[in-house]
Amino acid sequence: MILTRIPELNISDIARRVGLNYATTDKHLKELEGARLVQQKRFGRIRIYKLNDLDPRVAAVKKLVDFWETKS
């Protein structure tokens, strides 16, 4: 998950970095936001996403990503 490496990104940057189109990225981010795993900040038309660090599931995902990257 790109947001474990880069704390805040807009939707276009996320889409480009993970290789998905804007619509698919938007759909996934809405699901993650609905599950309260990511938070959105709006600056006019720009939406910035970040992980919800208060959720213990996010901490578990971060640990998994760290573990995965150190074993690669």
C-alpha positions in Angstrom: 0.0 0.0 0.0 1.6 3.2 -1.2 0.3 5.2 1.8 2.4 3.2 4.1 5.5 4.7 2.4 4.3 8.2 1.5 2.1 9.7 4.3 -0.2 11.8 2.1 -1.0 11.7 -1.6 -3.8 13.0 -3.9 -5.8 10.6 -5.8 -4.0 11.2 -9.1 -0.6 10.5 -7.6 -1.9 7.3 -5.9 -3.4 6.1 -9.2 -0.2 6.8 -11.1 2.1 5.1 -8.5 0.0 2.0 -8.3 -0.7 1.7 -12.0 -4.5 2.0 -11.9 -6.8 4.4 -13.6 -8.4 7.3 -11.8 -11.9 5.7 -11.5 -10.6 2.4 -10.1 -8.4 4.2 -7.6 -11.3 6.4 -6.6 -13.5 3.3 -6.0 -10.9 1.6 -3.9 -10.2 4.7 -1.8 -14.0 5.1 -1.2 -14.1 1.5 0.1 -11.1 2.1 2.3 -12.6 5.4 3.6 -15.9 3.6 4.3 -14.0 1.1 6.4 -12.3 4.0 8.1 -8.8 2.9 7.1 -8.0 6.1 5.2 -9.0 9.7 5.8 -9.6 12.4 3.2 -8.8 16.1 3.3 -10.3 18.4 0.7 -8.7 21.5 -0.7 -11.2 22.7 -3.2 -11.3 20.0 -5.9 -8.2 18.3 -4.6 -8.5 15.3 -2.3 -5.6 14.3 -0.2 -5.7 10.8 1.3 -3.7 9.5 4.3 -3.9 6.4 6.5 -6.0 6.6 9.7 -3.3 5.9 12.2 -5.8 5.7 15.0 -7.2 2.4 13.6 -5.3 -0.7 14.9 -5.9 -2.4 11.6 -3.8 0.3 9.9 -0.9 -0.5 12.4 -1.2 -4.2 11.5 -1.1 -3.4 7.7 2.0 -1.2 8.2 3.7 -4.0 10.1 2.9 -6.5 7.4 4.2 -4.2 4.7 7.4 -3.5 6.6 7.9 -7.3 7.2 7.2 -8.0 3.5 9.6 -5.4 2.3 12.4 -6.5 4.6 12.0 -10.2 3.5 12.2 -9.4 -0.2 
